[in-house]
Amino acid sequence: MSKRAIFDEVIANTAAGQGDGVGEQEVASRPRKPMNFAARRLDNFEEAAKLLKKPAISLKPDEVSIWPGNARDYAALTEERVRTLIDSLIAENGNRIPVIVRPTPLGDKRYELVTGTRRHWAVAWLNANDHPEISLYASIEDLTDEAAFRVADIENREREDISDYERAINYREALHAHYGGVQRRMSERLKLSPGTLSRYIALSEMPATIVAAFGSPRDLTLHFAKPLLPLMDDREKLARMEQAASTISEEQSLKQSFEEAVIPAGEVVARLLEAANAVQARPRRQKQTLCTSAGKEFGIVERDRATELVVKIVPTESSIEELIEGLRATIERSRIWNRTRA
């Protein structure tokens, strides 16, 4: 099923619950035609407005709070990341595609933003930077939290600038908030394959130490995470990867502090895999000659695995007392060495 069809279904189901008389058959009967990205998104929102018969209105950004259920990290948006959209809003005197908000009667602000986080940020920035005349064009919809999540997810799937890691975290939170932790139920509601959803959830559970090895969490895509995910259940390999990740993270921080290019995601993955699959060689035994207090050799001692001593004695003319005294000194040195390593 196409993303547009899924969007239609969510809105149609919401409309049916409100008794507006619009049936699913009418939604399904509309002809489909190939559309580019911008046209698909515009068509999605225009169809939603027709179904719900609610006209879009103009709002100021400070009238709208940000719904925390959206995948996008609002705090991570910057002028640089939104520059193209800012220029577009100036050229068109506002956002052509309406954002979706829902009423919040008990909230601090009148409305809550469901979709359109970048547009909200860009209009807020423009209002604070010599363009107070630009408002936020918005469609007001009555949506439950679960329906709001599905509507936001449909739009986010069209957005290339939302990272897989952001979406993974969003899916994990929604899984428990809306679907009782049942992935099968969630995948059916989102029209997403169980395998894909499972990979997103696994990505969201990637240890923070490994995520930190990437120049940005946005670099940790499903593609790069794929070879790492199967290793998460192997405690020894995971420990080696986390140790390597700590080193890589320090290198990344150093590069960023000097404004150098970060280590590419592909290289990070290669280094983590190398660490995971590296089998440490058994330590070689350290050999030492055994001597009596008089300096006569009577054998050798091998240190094995740091705590074991393997003693080989060669019969000599030295007395047993001399041999024991030589062993005593060797054992004492080994004890001191072990204590310094502890």
Residue pairs with C-beta under 8 A, 6 or more apart in sequence:
1 9
1 191
2 32
3 40
3 44
3 154
3 157
3 158
4 32
4 40
4 43
4 44
4 47
5 28
5 32
6 150
6 154
6 190
6 191
7 44
7 47
7 48
7 151
7 154
7 155
8 27
8 28
8 30
8 44
8 47
8 48
8 51
9 24
9 27
10 147
10 150
10 151
10 154
11 47
11 48
11 51
11 52
11 141
11 151
12 22
12 23
12 24
12 27
12 51
13 24
13 147
14 52
14 141
14 142
14 143
14 147
15 22
15 51
15 52
16 22
16 23
16 24
18 52
18 142
20 51
20 52
20 53
22 51
27 51
30 47
35 43
37 158
40 158
41 97
41 155
41 158
42 96
42 97
44 154
44 155
45 97
45 98
45 100
45 139
48 100
48 139
48 141
49 55
49 56
49 98
49 139
52 139
52 141
54 139
54 140
54 141
55 139
56 98
56 137
56 138
56 139
57 137
57 138
57 140
58 94
58 135
58 136
58 137
58 138
59 101
59 110
59 111
59 135
59 136
59 138
60 127
60 135
60 136
61 120
61 123
61 124
61 127
61 136
62 109
62 124
63 109
63 110
63 111
64 101
64 109
64 110
64 111
64 112
64 113
64 120
64 136
64 138
65 104
65 107
65 108
65 109
65 111
65 112
65 113
66 74
66 112
66 113
66 117
66 120
67 102
67 112
67 113
67 114
67 148
67 152
69 145
69 148
69 149
69 152
69 170
69 173
69 174
69 177
70 113
70 114
70 115
70 117
70 152
70 156
70 170
71 152
71 153
71 156
71 162
71 166
71 167
71 169
71 170
72 117
72 118
72 156
72 159
72 162
72 166
73 166
74 117
74 121
77 117
77 118
77 121
79 86
79 125
81 161
82 118
82 121
82 122
82 125
85 118
85 119
85 122
86 122
86 125
86 126
89 95
89 119
89 122
89 123
89 126
89 134
90 126
90 131
90 134
93 133
93 134
94 123
94 134
94 135
94 136
94 137
95 116
95 119
95 122
95 123
95 136
95 137
96 137
97 116
97 119
97 137
98 116
98 137
98 138
98 139
99 113
99 114
99 115
99 116
99 119
99 120
99 136
99 137
99 138
99 139
100 113
100 114
100 115
100 116
100 138
100 139
100 141
100 143
100 151
101 111
101 112
101 113
101 114
101 138
101 139
101 140
101 141
102 111
102 112
102 114
102 140
102 141
102 142
102 143
102 148
103 110
103 111
103 112
103 140
103 142
104 110
104 111
104 112
111 138
111 140
113 120
114 141
114 143
114 148
114 151
114 152
115 151
115 152
115 155
116 136
116 138
116 155
118 161
119 136
120 136
123 134
123 135
123 136
126 134
127 134
141 151
143 151
145 177
145 178
146 178
146 189
149 174
149 177
149 178
150 189
150 190
153 170
153 174
153 190
156 162
156 167
156 170
163 217
163 218
163 219
163 220
163 221
164 200
164 203
164 220
164 221
164 222
164 225
165 203
165 204
165 211
165 217
165 218
165 220
165 221
166 217
166 218
167 200
168 200
168 201
168 203
168 204
169 204
171 186
171 197
171 200
171 201
171 204
172 200
172 201
172 204
172 205
174 186
175 181
175 182
175 183
175 186
175 201
178 186
179 185
179 186
179 189
183 194
183 197
183 198
183 201
184 194
186 192
186 197
187 193
187 194
187 196
187 197
190 197
199 222
199 225
199 226
199 229
200 222
202 225
202 229
202 232
203 220
203 222
203 225
203 229
205 232
206 220
206 225
206 228
206 229
206 232
207 232
207 238
207 242
209 242
209 245
209 246
209 249
210 228
210 241
210 242
210 245
210 272
211 217
211 220
212 245
212 249
212 252
213 244
213 245
213 246
213 248
213 249
213 252
213 268
213 272
214 220
214 224
214 252
214 265
214 268
215 252
215 255
215 256
215 262
215 263
215 264
215 265
215 268
216 262
219 262
219 264
219 265
219 268
220 265
221 265
224 265
224 266
224 268
224 269
227 269
227 273
228 241
228 269
228 272
228 273
231 237
231 238
231 241
231 273
231 276
232 238
234 276
237 276
237 277
238 276
240 275
240 276
240 278
241 272
241 275
241 276
243 275
244 271
244 272
244 274
244 275
245 272
248 263
248 268
248 271
248 272
251 263
252 262
252 263
255 261
255 262
255 263
256 262
283 304
283 305
283 306
285 302
285 303
285 304
285 310
286 302
286 303
287 300
287 301
287 302
288 300
288 301
288 302
288 303
288 330
289 297
289 299
289 300
290 297
290 298
290 299
290 300
290 301
290 311
290 313
290 326
290 327
290 330
291 297
291 298
291 326
292 298
292 318
292 322
292 323
292 325
292 326
293 322
293 325
293 326
294 318
294 322
296 316
296 318
296 322
297 314
297 316
298 313
298 314
298 315
298 316
298 318
298 322
298 323
298 326
299 311
299 312
299 313
299 314
300 311
300 312
301 309
301 310
301 311
301 312
301 330
302 309
302 310
302 311
302 312
303 309
303 334
304 310
306 338
306 341
307 338
309 330
309 331
309 334
311 327
311 330
313 323
316 323
